[in-house]
């Protein structure tokens, strides 16, 4: 049975109970942050923060209103991170959850560059990449994700995908009648269908989503050209060619939401570390 999460931004009150529940269930540590002129906290995802609530300010006449939306892994059916992962550390589980196996992850960070939503984060302490698991341990035991469990206004729901779509479309009709002409359901068909769908009251770009998310060209090149090359060449030549290509094209992941400044403590590269040591 295909399942999905539905996030209804029209019901979100910005309480951030989902953030707390995620950290508590997944044993993620609290992080020291600095006020950056917004009540939004933390400002970005990290290896210790797998979900957060973005506070988006909207000018309506003489007033400024807040709009809220969850920031987390979208668990794409057509997951670029899974396709590009050399050690096959990323896989779909229970038909919906896209999960990183920490035992297989080598910290290459290709998944970070490939993700169209800029979600995975590198953990410099463990040399692995981390992100939301959709509480696969809970749903495999008949429970719903921790964030959905604690959401009082039912802005976050989880269940059979067809039922989540039906609920979203029913609520969408009501939003349209209330005057939200740009409201829509994001994730029903994007990238083969997202495991986390959003009922939005405005355009996807207003909430920091790409209007038409796609698997990056570099992923297709990796799949069709470099994977076979690495298999034939024994690894070295193919990897060198891939690094050369990514360097020449300047391709890298970019934050497409609010709070784009990343946490310094959780990201880095072995190349940067080597440079510091040599200095």
Secondary structure in CASP SS format (residue, H / E / C, confidence):
PFRMAT SS
TARGET T0000
AUTHOR 0000-0000-0000
METHOD secondary structure of the structure
MODEL  1
X C 1.00
X C 1.00
X E 1.00
X E 1.00
X E 1.00
X E 1.00
X E 1.00
X E 1.00
X C 1.00
X C 1.00
X C 1.00
X C 1.00
X C 1.00
X C 1.00
X C 1.00
X C 1.00
X H 1.00
X H 1.00
X H 1.00
X H 1.00
X H 1.00
X H 1.00
X H 1.00
X H 1.00
X H 1.00
X H 1.00
X C 1.00
X C 1.00
X C 1.00
X C 1.00
X C 1.00
X C 1.00
X C 1.00
X C 1.00
X C 1.00
X C 1.00
X C 1.00
X C 1.00
X C 1.00
X C 1.00
X C 1.00
X C 1.00
X C 1.00
X C 1.00
X C 1.00
X C 1.00
X C 1.00
X C 1.00
X C 1.00
X C 1.00
X C 1.00
X E 1.00
X E 1.00
X E 1.00
X E 1.00
X E 1.00
X E 1.00
X E 1.00
X E 1.00
X E 1.00
X C 1.00
X C 1.00
X E 1.00
X E 1.00
X E 1.00
X E 1.00
X E 1.00
X E 1.00
X E 1.00
X E 1.00
X E 1.00
X C 1.00
X C 1.00
X C 1.00
X C 1.00
X E 1.00
X C 1.00
X C 1.00
X C 1.00
X H 1.00
X H 1.00
X H 1.00
X H 1.00
X H 1.00
X C 1.00
X C 1.00
X C 1.00
X C 1.00
X C 1.00
X E 1.00
X E 1.00
X E 1.00
X E 1.00
X C 1.00
X C 1.00
X C 1.00
X E 1.00
X E 1.00
X E 1.00
X E 1.00
X C 1.00
X C 1.00
X C 1.00
X C 1.00
X C 1.00
X C 1.00
X C 1.00
X C 1.00
X C 1.00
X H 1.00
X H 1.00
X H 1.00
X H 1.00
X H 1.00
X C 1.00
X C 1.00
X C 1.00
X C 1.00
X C 1.00
X C 1.00
X E 1.00
X E 1.00
X E 1.00
X C 1.00
X C 1.00
X C 1.00
X C 1.00
X E 1.00
X E 1.00
X E 1.00
X C 1.00
X C 1.00
X C 1.00
X C 1.00
X C 1.00
X H 1.00
X H 1.00
X H 1.00
X H 1.00
X C 1.00
X C 1.00
X C 1.00
X C 1.00
X C 1.00
X C 1.00
X H 1.00
X H 1.00
X H 1.00
X H 1.00
X H 1.00
X C 1.00
X C 1.00
X C 1.00
X C 1.00
X C 1.00
X E 1.00
X E 1.00
X E 1.00
X E 1.00
X E 1.00
X H 1.00
X H 1.00
X H 1.00
X H 1.00
X H 1.00
X H 1.00
X H 1.00
X H 1.00
X H 1.00
X H 1.00
X H 1.00
X H 1.00
X H 1.00
X H 1.00
X H 1.00
X H 1.00
X H 1.00
X C 1.00
X C 1.00
X C 1.00
X C 1.00
X C 1.00
X C 1.00
X E 1.00
X E 1.00
X E 1.00
X C 1.00
X C 1.00
X C 1.00
X H 1.00
X H 1.00
X H 1.00
X C 1.00
X E 1.00
X C 1.00
X E 1.00
X E 1.00
X E 1.00
X E 1.00
X E 1.00
X C 1.00
X C 1.00
X C 1.00
X H 1.00
X H 1.00
X H 1.00
X H 1.00
X C 1.00
X C 1.00
X C 1.00
X C 1.00
X C 1.00
X C 1.00
X C 1.00
X C 1.00
X C 1.00
X H 1.00
X H 1.00
X H 1.00
X H 1.00
X H 1.00
X H 1.00
X H 1.00
X H 1.00
X H 1.00
X H 1.00
X H 1.00
X H 1.00
X H 1.00
X H 1.00
X H 1.00
X H 1.00
X H 1.00
X C 1.00
X C 1.00
X H 1.00
X H 1.00
X H 1.00
X H 1.00
X H 1.00
X H 1.00
X H 1.00
X H 1.00
X H 1.00
X H 1.00
X H 1.00
X H 1.00
X H 1.00
X H 1.00
X C 1.00
X C 1.00
X C 1.00
X C 1.00
X C 1.00
X C 1.00
X C 1.00
X C 1.00
X C 1.00
X C 1.00
X C 1.00
X C 1.00
X C 1.00
X C 1.00
X C 1.00
X C 1.00
X C 1.00
X C 1.00
X C 1.00
X C 1.00
X H 1.00
X H 1.00
X H 1.00
X H 1.00
X H 1.00
X H 1.00
X H 1.00
X H 1.00
X H 1.00
X C 1.00
END
